[in-house]
Amino acid sequence: MIAAQTALETRMLLRNGEQLLLTVVIPTLLLVLFSTVDAVDTGPGEAVDFLTPGVLALAVMSTAFTGQAIATGFERRYGVLKRLASSPLPRWGLMTAKTASVLVTEVLQVILLTVVAFALGWSPHGDPLSVLLLLVLGTAAFSGLGLLMAGTLKAEATLAAANLVFLLLLVGGGVIVPLDKFPQGAQDVLGLLPISALSDGLRDVLQHGAGTPWGDLGILAVWAVAGLAAAAAFFRWE
């Protein structure tokens, strides 16, 4: 049942033009645009080496947080979640299927962005296991926050808030603009955000070849535990 629901959730996501724009088209366009046009000072080295980790983090956020929050919010509004909750598929199974669907979509995103980045001259370094840990914890963190938003706000409010957060974190999360371009006080706050921890951790590994970024993993773990626990406690099915 979980496998069937996962396949259904994935097909619905991939057939949604607005979702594809958010999860696939925008990250890809940002990577190509800012890698080929000298619009942002990304520091020494090739721009694509700085941008690719940040865009991978953005892709995770767009799917696990923004896309999932909006889709789940409207499913809740139209009573889809209520009907599914009364089916033989248990509620935990439904949430498991949604999480698995997010992971499948992210795999497709990572493959696409990696191919595009290599075509632009990307030269990654570092340990693939560290990258996997960052992506998994980042997914858990954003998924918890997305489900919390979808399960507590009205669908229209979720739509507006999720898109606003996406735009704000795109600008202030170290995705395109390095955090060191912000004032020191702002850097200290922005560095604690999950998008900043994910993009910085991926950048440390993939661009600089650093070891496991335990600090960034710790930040993501805290967000993941807090977000998932809050979603489990406050999520309303109706």
Buried (B, 14 or more C-beta within 10 A) or exposed (E): EBEEBBBEBBEEBBEBEEBBEBBBEBBBEBBBEBBEEEEBEBEEEBBBBBBBBBBBBBBBBBBBBBBBBBBBBBBBBEEEBEEBEEEEBEBEBBBBBBBBBBBBBBEBBBEBBBEBBEEBEBEBEBBEEBBEBBBBBBBBBBBBBBBBBBBBBEBEEBBEBBBEBBEEBBEBBBBBBBBEEBEEEEBEEBBEBBBBBBBBBBBBBBBEEBEBBEEBBEBBBBBBEBBBEBBBEEBEBE
